[in-house]
Amino acid sequence: MPHDKFHYEFMFGTLRPACLSLLSLLLFFLLSLNSVQGQTDSSQVEISPDNTAVAVTSDGTDEAVVAEGEKLFNTNCRACHAVDKKLIGPALAGVYDRRDLDWIKLFIRNSQAVIASGDEYAIDLFEEYNKTVMTPFNLADSEIESILSFIKFEAENVTSAAQTDAGVASTDTGNQAPSSFLSAVLIGLVVVLALILVVLFLIIGFLTKFLQQRDELDEADRDIVNQKFNLTKLVKSPAFVGIVAFVFGILVLKSVIDGLYQVGIQQGYAPKQPIAFSHKLHAGQFEIDCNYCHTGVRKSKSANIPSANICMNCHGQILTESLEIQKIYAAIENDRPIEWVRVHNLPDLAYFNHEQHVKVGDQECQTCHGQIQEMEVVEQFAPLTMGWCISCHKETKVDTKGNAYYDNLVELHAQHSNEPLKVEDIGGLECAKCHY
Amino acid sequence: MSNSNKKYWKGLEQLTNDPEFVKYADKEFPEYLPINGNKQSSDESVEGSSRRDFLKIMGFSVAAASLAACEAPIRKAIPYLNKPEEIDPGVANYYASTFTQGGDYCSIVVKTREGRPIKIQGNKLSKVTNGGVNAQVEASVLSLYDQERLVTPYANGQKTDWESLDKEIKNALAASKNIRIVSNTILSPSTKKAINEFIAAYPGCKHVVYDPDSAYGMVKANQDTFGMGGLPTYDFSKAEVIVSLAADFLGTWITPITFINQYAKRRKLNKVQKEMSRHFQFESNMSLTGSNADYRIPVKASQQGLIAATLYNKLAGKSGKGTLNTSSVDVPFIDKAVDALWKAKGKSLVVSGSNDPDVQSIVNAINQLLGNYGTTIDLNSQVYHRQGSDPEMSQFIDDVAGGRIDAVIFYNANPVYDHPQGGVLKTELKNIALKISTSDRMDETSVLSDFVAPDHHYLESWNDAQPQKGQLSLCQPGITPLFNTRQAQSSFLTWAGADETNFHKFLQKNWQDSYFPESGAQDFENFWNQSLYDGVVELAESTDTEQGSEENDDIGSNEFTIDLNAISSALKSNYHPESTETELVLYQKVGVGTGSQANNPWLQELPDPVSKAVWDNYFTISQKFARENGLSMVEGKTKIATLSVNGISVSAPVLIQPGQAHGTIGLALGYGRKHVGRVAEGLGTDAFPLVDRSTGTLRYEITKGITFEVTTADHQIAQTQTHETFMGRETVIQETILSKYQQDPAAGQFAPKISTWKGDKDKVAPHTVTLWKHHKEKYVNHHWGMAIDLNSCIGCGTCTVACQAENNVPVVGREEVLNRREMHWLRIDRYYSSSDVDSYASLEQAAENPEVTFQPMLCQHCNNAPCETVCPVAATTHSTEGLNQMAYNRCIGTRYCANNCPYKVRRFNWFKYHDNTRFPENSSMNNSLGRMVLNPDVTVRSRGVMEKCTMCVQKIQAGKLVAKSAGRRPTDSDIDTACAIACPSNAIVFGDMNNPESKIAEVLQIKYQDRHKTVEEPRAYTVLQEINVDPNIFYLRKVRNKDDNNA
């Protein structure tokens, strides 16, 4: 029965691939659901923590506390700590469970004192993290508490996000994104597709059974009906090869593009300097103010590498025997300036001014230079890419307090926006602010 | 213009609509030019590259790029060993100082970065120059970094050291009897004192002073008529009527920076000031001053004396005084000038550029008749800019030829080149046993000298200057001496065996002795420091001790004596009312001057204000003369001509100059240098040998015995005038005349209306139809704008050089200017205009003596910028401060923006001009010495990107930061553009239009209402209003003080 044969072939020939493509569609949707979910999660955390946050203090939820904590965390802790992973210091998630509040407060205010007191946990911690000294922070109780609130909030969010990542079911209601219309649609689609898949498999099973009971099938038909899943054949099938090749191509392309974007970026660049000057010692341990040596930082475009006479202010008397200090003496005697290796190399086409950022914008050195007071050898902390500049200009609020330059601008800005005045609002993203 | 049938044109080829001009006029980037071979297009590049070449290059670049990407080069950061207290890397320091070059003077402020001068600005505290500068002063900072400077002293052509040089010179001087010091005018009293010490040590020594641009005729006339052998101060700001007999007082005459400032004060019109001066100019060449005159009358040089006499006679007739017995000349407007002068008695000024004492005596007599002494001319306040004596110099050269001189010191003077008898000197110098030059380079004189003891550049020197009675100024170094040079004054003191050879200390001592007691200050240290800080000191009238002994203390007008008969007969023999001879008038270009800074590429590339020619000098001839000789000139393509007089012949290309008096030929001095450096050597023709010295004073007009022959040799003069044309949209220039302005301040306004979709009936103002509605509403913070007063802009080009220095604009050289690739961000468009150009006959008439308008043209920072719309990569965008921004690194060089710019102000980098041996002229970028002049705050642009005026955004940003740092709003004094600072006539005003207290708000009469601004100044207009690009640069309409609106 040619007609039938054609029919079966048609039926099987189309149904199976249909199932396959449905499967792949399903996979695709699941993947994209993941990424969307991830994005909404992170943005949710950063912008509007409107979920229930569990504060450590008994009062329970308070958005303002978390927001305050986030701010404090970003300015004080972020450079060394993350909530969910080890950086320079330990991951802070769960710290409120590991140690009690008083211990935490003591440690934050003066970790060295805690270590010196013989606290075992503190000593272990100090050893574990290569004896990195945590900068003492003179924070109020409430401030520390709000930081902890933030950490707790953040930690729980990350966990629930991870749960969503598992992505088994759309029924995890504990972590609904607030504006998750897209997610909802996607989840709906996944469910529908899964149902269709189930139905299709049922149909296939049913049809196979039905056909097997028929007698008039010839050999060829039977082969088709009873064909087993053949992995080798699948692997060799042009469709599979094509898909694999395509995915491979995409991956290669992406890594090439990523690689190209890394060209000229020297993040982490820590060249050996002619004199082994330690910021950790000077800025960290002895807490010498950055301005003391970098004299231009509040009045010039460049912060200035200190001239040898500044070194001599102290090293005229101190550590005069040190081999490294001898190098400075030699430079002065031979009248040959010290040739430091430049770490931060902005391209010539970009204009950067320290006075604008440090004095007017009131930025900390660490914002761009990292925990310089803990660096034995200075390394480039920030990528110094335009994207990095721009993202900071998009987020940073302008320090307008007590500066008559901004009075009118703040007023005008307030007329049409409830957001605080950010750098981007006063033209901080325009080309000719940095390129001329 | 809506109200006249005036025609504006930039060059003759535009006026005659020459086919070749038309062909190229619409092409800003003429594609017929070879892109590869700019200098020598070898066969290879003509063939073009094959596909394989392309692949090879491609493969190589990919490999090179990936290799380069592997490891970034290690860059060093080298701090001071001992940081000077006042220097902070990244912060500019400003020092008051003084520019002197011979008798040319300017009080300046030097901007230094990390201890190197990078920019010169005017010193506003100076009563002499009032914060003005000119192109030569602006460019002088580049001369500091000239590669051709000597790095060490020389003895007999060999390098030597100072010690052995001093020893040899002292021995040789001791053996010499007749010693001469030859110099140009010396303005510095302390230098003169040092020279006097030298003369005291060597009694056989005399000091000979000459000036390459002599004003001895004036000095002599003043001596004859007033007994005062010097030059008086002029005050053009008090003159209602100015008559200039070929005196280029805005360009090169005596002290143009001062005069420009004074002149411009009387040319500004606003709500309060409704009157302006009226300016008549009788001249042969079209000078910068003449092109600014209300009435410019081309006359032959041979008529000059008689014009002065006629003026005198007519005025004497009115006042009933004795007249001169000379034939009167009939030139247009002379009666008008006489009437105007007579009406403005005591408030007028007659000046003459002639170096003939007789003419100058008559001019003195005219001013005396008009009662101008004491008002516009002050004999009591002498200026010292020209102290040279022509007879003394002639005597010196005769002595040299006669072998009567044993030793000579050329103190920063180069008479072999810039004196008419330089040729004689060149051959006769061998008669002198000891020849010393203090020149900073191996110039024409120092190559013939036995010893060269190179002087510091003025920016490395301590010095003082007294440009005018009672006005002193100090010069302090802006940089440690770059080379092993020594200040010439120290050399004099050393050779004189003085106790104090350090000129800094000598100078201080002199000030302590001479000026400190007069100053009334308590403490010398304070007086000295304050004087250094200010750069200038004004002393009471009586304390003038240093200058010439001939000077009388008080010269009253009653001491005037003149021998009319003697002058009459002299004039009769020297001048002719209707000479038919060809005459030569030598002049100086505003940029190159007498050629002492000829090796400065900024000056060479500065277009001549009138001819707009660069890198060349040429014979300027009249249109009629050209027609008679069958000459034509299109796109600078012309013929070489040869001019012979008194057995000397020179060759130069001819340039047809509208306004050139028929029968006269102009030729610029300062070119044709033989030993100066690679920039200027071999450029143009040396005209100094042509100067006439038959009458005892140097005459720059030669009226007899000239043969002029045009050869068949071709030459192309690089002119910028016809580049970047506006395609016939002539409303770019708007002008009116004074009487109409007084009736209606908006007279001459062009108020275009455009048709809408409704058809031609309902025409509307252009700004009502726009695609961009809300740009301006975003300007909440600042709104930068500029106002350029076409009435007080004299077209001198100072702003062009200032912009070049501030913004690292490359020099492209003659070849590339010919290829229309000049890079100046700010150009000055010079428009000729003439009425009723319809017929061929009237066309020739028009070219005879057109009116001239200057219009500085720079990026207009349009609010609806056409360039921004077409950039495919958003490299040019708009800021919220009204600026049109250009991100070089983003630009991919499509040049769409330039094509779409109606003002043609965008410049494309056809080549990598920096570090490129093919552009040796670009000396500020092609060697490590020259690069010291670059502004570190501005990117040096590379090949393939567009660039243009940024409104000095680096200065805006810096000024804003100063204000933010101090917690206040910026004011005018925080932020100004390089062009506005440099402008000696204050025609350019820049500022924040959002700030009601700013100068620009006042100039443009901006009214503020609910955050909306309206410009209410009736003279203000924007160029090409009809296309509604809405520029932020406003021009104030030109008003001529003429009687009717026809030329």
Interface residues (C-beta under 8 A of the other chain):
Chain A: V263 G264 Q266 Y269 P271 T295 G296 K299 S300 K301 S302 N304 I305 P306 S307 A308 N309 I310 A331 I332 D335 R336 P337 I338 E339 W340 V341 R342 N345 P347 D348 L349 Y351 N353 E355 Q356 K359 V360 G402 N403 A404 Y405 N408 L409 L412 I426 G427 E430 C431 A432 K433 H435 Y436
Chain B: A69 A72 I74 R75 K76 A77 I78 P79 Y80 L81 N82 K83 D88 P89 G90 V91 V780 N781 T877 S879 T880 E881 L883 Q885 M886 A887 Y888 N889 R890 D937 V938 T939 V940 T950 V953 Q954 Q957 K960 L961 A963 K964 S965 G967 R968 R969 P970
